[in-house]
């Protein structure tokens, strides 16, 4: 397929000449102004390259390419100009991220060569983006699988935390927040648990008293998780959300720096409130009582987030409704749609996965392996993942 080129110029004669000279090499679409160029980008794209004149009335080429860079950042941008002005060139490069400049008049052969180079650059950008996406998705899946194995109970709670965050943001939104970053941070909030001995995690999960050394180990969980995440491209914001997950709104808590109030990442402020809300609901408090309990902890949470908790979170099913959802299955009937209501043990009583574990593909494989080698106690009480 021929690469698609968007040519933007207020001179209809020049546009006609461009279409005539380039149509054998490229698929040409034209627009007579910057405003019409933006419409074409949204309605007729995608385009590999934008070729835009600089001196247009209304929205000039620099302003148009700046808007285009936000709208279609992967499309390569070329400036066609009759000016030999360094300031004009610098502004276009800084504002519109221009690939190159072509001075008018330009020979057709040179223009075609430049457009081919721009198309090649576009294909490199797309290929790099696809590779980065695949690397990112693969890395995230590996980390979530490792966390599900290291601490299956925390992994199940993380899934619930992600659902709460999704509901909250869908209800009220936040213009500075990228929902996918906050949801991913919710899933990986306890990633540092993969470095913690299983016995310590069990004591933490069931509220047992930790020794001084064990408490010190647990305080390093956010920083450890943030450091692991920071090595993955595009996840810098996710790493910061994880790093500040225990920071209080008034600036106290870890990490021990000067950040407080709005300087703390929004995702960290939101997940801290939601995580503590979930813990209180799990202890038997109603939604309104749990929120009231959070409000009593002065300086811990963002007041605006507390104000919105009751408005934008769905009500949870009652204990009676939850009991009706419980099913009894055999090991070979377990799927990744199930959550354990009772602990899964071997016939000798060794706990393989505690109650509350969400069955991931990796955990399911672990269960099957244990079942083959040691046999598992059946049947098992489960409920479907909400």
N, C-alpha and C positions, 0 to 999 in steps of 0.2 A: 504493500500500500504506500502511496505517496504521502510524504509528511504534510501536515496541514499548517499553513502560514496565515497569520492575520496581519493584513496591511492596513495601517491607519494613517490617513492624511486628509486634510481639508481640500486638497486640489483634486477634483474628479478626473482631470486629464492624466495626472501622475498615477492615480489608482488604476486607470484603464491601461496605461502603459505597463505598469507592474504586472497586472493580471495577464496581459498579452505576452510579455516576455518570460514570465515564470511558470505559466500554467502547464507547460510540457514536463517540467521538473517537479512541481509541487501542486498541492491542492490549495488554491488561493481563495481566501475570504477577505472582503474589503469592508471598511467602515470609514465614514466621512468625518468623524470627530472623535475626540477622546471619550465622550459620553456614549456614543454609539459603539465604540470599541469595547467598553465595559459590558454593554448589553450582549454583544457578540460573544464575548468570553463566557458569559453565563448560559447563553442559549444555543450557541453553535460549536462550543468546544468539545473535546480538548484540542488545544493547538500545541504544536512543538515549538513554534517560534512566533514572536510578535515583532513586526517591523513597523516602527512608529516614527512619524515626522516630529520634529521638535517644535517648530513655530506654528502652532494652531491656535485660532481664536477660542476663547472660553477656557476649556481645560487643555493646557499645553501638553507637549509630549512628556515632560518630566513628571507632571502631576498624574498623567494617565498611567505611565509605567510604574509610578509609586503605588497607585491603587491596584494595578495588575499584579504587582509583586505580592500583595497581600491576598488577592483573590485566587491566583494560580501561581504559587511560588515556584513550581517545577518548570514552568514554561520559560524558555530562554528569550531574553529581551534585547533588541537591537535598536539603536537610535539613528534615525536618518535626519541629518541636519545640514543646513546651509551656513550655519555659524561656525566660525573658527575661534571659539571663545572658551578659554580654559575654565572659567567659572561655571559656564553652562555645562560643560562636560563633567566637572567635578560634582555639581549638584545632581546631575542625572545618575552618575555612578553611585553616589551616597544614598539618594532617595529611591531610585528605581532599580538598583542592582543591575546595571546594564552590562551585557556581555561584551559589546563592542559598539563603535561608532562608524557610520559610513557618511562621508561628505558628499553633498550634491554638487554637481551631477556625478553619477557613478556608472561605470561601464557595466553592462549586463553580465559579462563573464565574471567580473570581480564580485558582483552582488550574488550571483549563483554560488560561487565558491564559498563566500562568507555564510550564506544560508545553509549550505551543506555542513559546514563546520559547526554552526549553531544547532542543527538537527542532531549531529553526532553528540554534542554536549548534552542535549535533551535526553537522548537515549541513555547516556551514562548516568545522568541524574536519576532517571526512572529505575534503572537497574540497581543503582546504589541504594535507592529507597526501598526497593523490594527486598534486597539482601538484608538491609538493616531491620526491616519489619520481621523477616523470617528469623533473624538472629535474636531480636527482642522477644518475639513470641516464644521461641524455643527456650531462651534463657529463663523467662518468667515461668513457663511450664515446669522446667527442671526445678526451680526454686520452690514452687508450690508443692510439687511432688515430694521433695526432700522434707519440707515442713510438715506435710501430712504424715510422713513416716516418723519424724522425730517427735512430734507432739500432736497426735491426731485430735485430741480434745480441743487444743488451742486452734487447730485448723478449722474445726467445725464452728467454733465461736467466731473466727475470722470471717467465715462465710456469712454468718448472721450480721456481723458488723458491716460488711460490704453491702448487704441488703438494706440495712438501716440507712447507710450513707446515700445509697441510690434513691431511696424514698425521700429522704430529707432534701436532697438537691433537686429532685424532680418537682418537689412541692414548692420550694422557694427560690431555687437557683442561686447562683453567685457569679457575677460577671467576671470575676478574676479567677474562678476555679475551673479547672479542667476535670470533668467528672471521672474520666478514665484514670487519671493520676490518683485521685483520692480513693477510688474503689480498689485500685491495685495496691495502694499503700495499706488499705484495710486488710487485704489478703496477706500481705507480707509484714504486717506490723510486728509479729513475733518471730521473724526470720532468725534473729539471734539465738532462738531456742535450739537451733541445730548444733550449737556449741556447748549446750548445757547437759550435764549428766541426767539420765532419765529419772533417777531417784529424786533429784532436786525439783524437776518439773512436776512430778507427781505430788510432792509436798506443797508446791506452789498452787497447783490446780485445786487441791482439796482443802486449802486453808491451813495446813499444818505449820507449826512454828519453824522458821528457818534459822540456822545458825548464823553467826556474824559473817563467816566466810561465804556461806550460801547466799546471804542477802547481798553481799558485795558482788558476787557473780551475776545475780539477777539484775542489779543496777546497770550492768554493762550491756544488757540485751539491746536496748535501742541503738546505742552507738555501734555495736557489732553489726546489727542488721543494716544500718545506714551505710557502713563501710562496704559491706558486701554488695549492696544495691548500686552504690556510686560507681562501680566498675562497669556497669552496663550502660551503653549509649541511650540517651533520651530519658533516663530515669533520675536525673539530678534532683528534680522537684520531689519525686517519690522518696528519695533518700532523705531529703530534709524533713519531710513530713514524719518519717519514721524516727529520725533523730530527735525531734521535738515532741514526741508523743506523750511524754510525762511532764512536760513543762506546764506550769500553772499560768493562768491568765495574768496574775500579778507579777510574774517574773521569777517566782521561787521554783524550786525543783530543778531537775536536770534537763539539758546540760547547764552547767553553772556559768552562764554568761549574762549579758545585759538585756537580752531579748525579753520583751514583755508586751502584753496586749496585742495590738495589730502587727507588731514586728514578728510575732510568732506565726509561722505558716498557717493559713486558714485551715488547711487539711488537718493539721495537728490539733488545732483547737476543736474542730468538729469531731474528730475521731476520739479524742479524750472524753468529751461529753457523752458521745454515743456508747463508748465502751463501758463507762461507769454506769450509764443508764441500763445497759443490758445486764450487768452484774447484779444490779439491784432488783431488776425484774426477775432474774433467775432465782433470787433469794425469796421470792414470793410477793414482792410489793406490786401493787397495781401501777399502771403508767403514771397516773397523776401523783401517787405517793412517791414513786421513784424520782420524778422530776422535782417534787418538793424537797426530797432529801438532797438532791444535787444543789438546789438553791441555798440550802443551809451551809454549804461549804464555801464560805466567802473567799473570793479571790482565786478559786480553782478554775472557773469556767468563764468563757465569753458570755456576758449577759444576753447579747443578741441571739446567740445560738440557743441558750436555755429558753428564751422567749418563744422560739420557733419550734421547739421539740414537740410540744403537744399539738401544734397546728399541722405539721407536715409529715408526721409518722402515722402509718396505718395502725389501727388497733390490732392487738394480737389475739389469737383464738383463746378462749377460756380453757381452763384445765380439763373441763368436761369434754369440750370439743377435741382437745388434743388427745385425750384417752381413746376417743372413738376412732382416731386416725391410726392408732397403733395396730400393727399386724404381726403375725407370727410366721416366720419363714425358716426354711432350711438353709444351710450354708450354700448349697449349690443354686439357691434362688436369689442370693444377694446380688444387687446391681449397684452401679454408681448413682442411682437415684435414691438410695436408702441412707437413713441416719439411724445409728444404733440407739435404741431406747434402753437396753440393758447391755452390760459388758459382755464382750465376746471372749470366751476362755477355752483353753484346751480341756480335755477330759480330766487332766490332773489339777485343774483350777488355775493355771497360769493365764493371766490376763493378756490377751493379744491386742485388744482395742477396747478402751473404756466406753461407757455410755456417753452419748453425745457425739461420737465419732461420725463424721460424714465420710461415706465410702468413696474414696478416689480410686482411679484405676490401679495405682501403685499399692494402695492398702488392700484392694481386692486380690491382687496377685500374692501379697504377703499372706493373706488369710488362706488362700488356696494352698500355698506351699506348706503352711503349718498344718492344714487339714490333712494333706497327703502324708506328712511325716509323723504327726502326733495324734491326729483326730481332734475334733472340736465338739464342744458341748452344744447339743441342739435340742429343740428349736431355738430361734433367736427372735427377740422382740425388736421390731424396727418401725420406722415411720417414713413416709416419702419426704424427700427434700422439698422444702417450701419454695 
